[in-house]
Amino acid sequence: MAYNLIVTERADELIENLAGYLMEKLRNPDAALHFLDELDSLYDRLEMNPFQYSESRDPYLARRGYREAVFQGMSYRVVFRVEEHTVYIAGVYHNLENYGKKVEK
């Protein structure tokens, strides 16, 4: 079964900021491209089966049904929740961020 994927406005903004940071601040277009490619790959896997990813490592988010998909070879994670046949992307965060307080609740 395929799931619908909805990227929230906040998540879209975070993605733009991260890609912009990699591209402009770090001057690393290859890293920005790799980030966006990996994000697309995660989206594909989330549409197929979002339950292949574990509950959030943040206890508060886990209690509210959030899950996390970790990027391959990068220090980022997608935080999302599933409602019926829809996956809602709440945000993309660096592993060192205290993202539990940043996810829209």
C-alpha contacts under 8 A as a table, 3 or more apart, distances in Angstrom:
res1	aa1	res2	aa2	distance
1	M	48	M	6.69
1	M	49	N	7.82
2	A	47	E	5.46
2	A	48	M	5.08
2	A	49	N	7.35
2	A	85	H	7.68
3	Y	46	L	7.46
3	Y	47	E	4.62
3	Y	48	M	6.32
3	Y	49	N	7.37
3	Y	85	H	4.99
3	Y	86	T	5.35
3	Y	87	V	6.56
4	N	47	E	6.29
4	N	85	H	6.17
4	N	86	T	4.55
4	N	87	V	6.02
5	L	43	Y	7.60
5	L	46	L	7.76
5	L	47	E	6.37
5	L	86	T	5.83
5	L	87	V	4.86
5	L	88	Y	6.17
5	L	89	I	7.47
6	I	86	T	7.18
6	I	87	V	6.12
6	I	88	Y	4.91
6	I	89	I	6.13
7	V	11	A	6.13
7	V	12	D	6.35
7	V	88	Y	5.97
7	V	89	I	4.75
7	V	90	A	7.01
8	T	11	A	5.13
8	T	12	D	6.20
8	T	88	Y	6.88
8	T	89	I	5.98
8	T	90	A	6.03
8	T	91	G	7.75
9	E	12	D	5.06
9	E	13	E	6.18
10	R	13	E	5.09
10	R	14	L	6.25
10	R	90	A	7.03
10	R	91	G	6.76
11	A	14	L	5.02
11	A	15	I	6.14
11	A	89	I	6.43
11	A	90	A	5.40
11	A	91	G	4.10
11	A	92	V	6.36
12	D	15	I	5.12
12	D	16	E	6.25
12	D	91	G	7.59
13	E	16	E	5.17
13	E	17	N	6.19
14	L	17	N	5.05
14	L	18	L	6.13
14	L	91	G	6.55
14	L	92	V	6.38
14	L	93	Y	7.81
15	I	18	L	5.16
15	I	19	A	6.12
15	I	91	G	7.71
15	I	92	V	6.38
16	E	19	A	5.26
16	E	20	G	5.91
17	N	20	G	5.03
17	N	21	Y	5.98
18	L	21	Y	5.05
18	L	22	L	6.27
19	A	22	L	5.19
19	A	23	M	6.08
19	A	32	A	5.16
19	A	35	F	7.18
19	A	36	L	7.40
20	G	23	M	5.02
20	G	24	E	5.64
20	G	25	K	7.34
20	G	32	A	7.60
21	Y	24	E	5.43
21	Y	25	K	4.92
21	Y	26	L	6.35
22	L	25	K	6.04
22	L	26	L	5.07
22	L	27	R	6.33
22	L	28	N	5.61
22	L	29	P	6.75
22	L	31	A	6.35
22	L	32	A	5.27
23	M	26	L	6.03
23	M	27	R	4.89
23	M	28	N	5.04
23	M	29	P	4.80
23	M	31	A	7.52
23	M	32	A	5.68
24	E	27	R	4.88
24	E	28	N	7.33
28	N	31	A	5.45
28	N	32	A	6.53
29	P	32	A	4.96
29	P	33	L	6.09
30	D	33	L	5.11
30	D	34	H	6.07
31	A	34	H	4.97
31	A	35	F	6.00
32	A	35	F	5.03
32	A	36	L	6.28
33	L	36	L	5.17
33	L	37	D	6.05
34	H	37	D	5.07
34	H	38	E	6.03
35	F	38	E	5.26
35	F	39	L	6.14
35	F	74	M	7.70
36	L	39	L	4.96
36	L	40	D	6.24
37	D	40	D	5.16
37	D	41	S	6.29
38	E	41	S	4.97
38	E	42	L	6.17
38	E	71	F	6.49
38	E	72	Q	7.16
39	L	42	L	5.07
39	L	43	Y	6.18
39	L	71	F	7.46
40	D	43	Y	5.03
40	D	44	D	6.32
41	S	44	D	5.14
41	S	45	R	6.43
42	L	45	R	5.09
42	L	46	L	6.04
42	L	69	A	7.22
42	L	71	F	7.51
43	Y	46	L	5.01
43	Y	47	E	6.19
44	D	47	E	5.25
44	D	48	M	6.53
45	R	48	M	5.12
45	R	49	N	6.16
45	R	50	P	7.00
46	L	49	N	5.24
46	L	50	P	4.35
46	L	51	F	8.00
46	L	87	V	7.35
47	E	50	P	6.57
47	E	87	V	7.46
49	N	52	Q	5.95
50	P	53	Y	6.13
50	P	82	V	7.45
50	P	87	V	7.31
51	F	54	S	7.04
53	Y	67	R	6.50
53	Y	68	E	6.09
53	Y	69	A	5.70
54	S	67	R	5.64
54	S	68	E	6.13
54	S	69	A	7.56
55	E	62	A	5.50
55	E	65	G	7.12
55	E	66	Y	6.02
55	E	67	R	4.06
55	E	68	E	6.22
56	S	59	P	7.01
56	S	61	L	6.04
56	S	62	A	4.83
56	S	65	G	7.94
56	S	66	Y	5.56
56	S	67	R	4.44
56	S	68	E	5.28
56	S	79	V	7.44
57	R	61	L	7.80
57	R	62	A	6.80
57	R	68	E	7.82
58	D	61	L	5.44
58	D	62	A	6.06
58	D	100	G	5.98
59	P	62	A	5.00
59	P	63	R	6.18
60	Y	63	R	5.40
60	Y	64	R	6.70
60	Y	100	G	7.11
61	L	64	R	5.08
61	L	65	G	6.46
61	L	66	Y	5.31
61	L	67	R	7.91
61	L	100	G	6.44
62	A	65	G	5.13
62	A	66	Y	5.16
62	A	67	R	6.79
63	R	66	Y	7.51
65	G	81	R	5.98
65	G	82	V	7.53
66	Y	79	V	6.62
66	Y	80	F	5.44
66	Y	81	R	4.55
66	Y	82	V	7.61
67	R	79	V	5.84
67	R	80	F	5.40
67	R	81	R	5.91
68	E	77	R	6.30
68	E	78	V	5.49
68	E	79	V	4.64
68	E	80	F	6.25
69	A	77	R	5.48
69	A	78	V	5.09
69	A	79	V	6.68
70	V	75	S	7.76
70	V	76	Y	6.17
70	V	77	R	4.31
70	V	78	V	6.44
71	F	74	M	5.47
71	F	75	S	6.70
71	F	76	Y	5.54
71	F	77	R	5.69
71	F	78	V	7.78
75	S	94	H	5.69
75	S	95	N	5.40
76	Y	92	V	6.77
76	Y	93	Y	5.46
76	Y	94	H	4.34
76	Y	95	N	5.38
77	R	92	V	5.59
77	R	93	Y	5.50
77	R	94	H	6.43
77	R	95	N	6.60
78	V	89	I	7.09
78	V	90	A	7.63
78	V	91	G	5.87
78	V	92	V	4.47
78	V	93	Y	6.61
79	V	89	I	6.22
79	V	90	A	5.55
79	V	91	G	5.34
79	V	92	V	6.16
79	V	93	Y	7.74
80	F	87	V	6.71
80	F	88	Y	5.46
80	F	89	I	4.44
80	F	90	A	5.12
80	F	91	G	7.07
81	R	87	V	5.84
81	R	88	Y	5.39
81	R	89	I	6.83
81	R	90	A	7.44
82	V	85	H	7.17
82	V	86	T	5.73
82	V	87	V	4.55
82	V	88	Y	6.23
83	E	86	T	5.36
83	E	87	V	6.53
83	E	88	Y	7.80
90	A	103	V	6.29
90	A	104	E	6.92
91	G	103	V	6.69
93	Y	97	E	6.59
93	Y	99	Y	6.57
94	H	97	E	5.51
98	N	101	K	6.43
98	N	102	K	7.36
99	Y	102	K	4.84
99	Y	103	V	6.25
100	G	103	V	5.89
